[in-house]
């Protein structure tokens, strides 16, 4: 429930506007509301971190607005909380009026939703499901440079799930569209909320089945097979893509060690 903040309110502050986050000196602000000129402003508590409340305040700040990506290398729970805050801020900003009757909407007091007092329609934050998959071929892993990554980072393939698809169908389609490859032995690994802008990444590992690489130039700058111990620049730690790559490398190492002949003393 949104309340009017007073000098007594204290904690961590997610101050967000248009998908950006206020990070003075690169840090999430912590302290009393008065320290950050928030007294009298509307805010809502969206969780707790390190024993203190986490507050969401929707307003622009004239400087030091940044991306949630700056918190990727910090505590995972904090990153998820901040991601939730930024997504909620955008949800409330984009749902000021009802899409059915055009009347003004109001936030629910019981859940993350907005309500229309005129036609009684209820809206919830939309989450876009995405697949991300690491593809292995023996001691190699498929890595690609995406067109939106101009910093030399190589990562695994990913894409949005389309209407009427299962996750497995989405993996097969995206891999074929982006690389011209077929995969087999698909295994679910984990998931990660991804607030860019409102995705849920569902991660898989798979084995190469058939096909020759022919990357989609609209999606990828390049794609290729890389031996597990000769990898290019990778995504940062804390991302689900990095975990998939590291899990694949660990699998390659383990299988490689099992194939090496044991010495005489261990026979």
Beta strands, then each sheet from edge to edge (+ up, - down):
strand 1: 3-4
strand 2: 10-17
strand 3: 20-22
strand 4: 30-32
strand 5: 42-49
strand 6: 52-58
strand 7: 65-66
strand 8: 105-107
strand 9: 113-116
strand 10: 122-124
strand 11: 128-137
strand 12: 140-146
strand 13: 157-160
strand 14: 182-194
strand 15: 199-210
strand 16: 220-227
sheet 1: 1+ 5- 6+ 2+ 3- 7+
sheet 2: 1+ 5- 6+ 2+ 4-
sheet 3: 8+ 9- 10+
sheet 4: 13+ 11- 12+ 16-
sheet 5: 13+ 11- 15- 14+
end
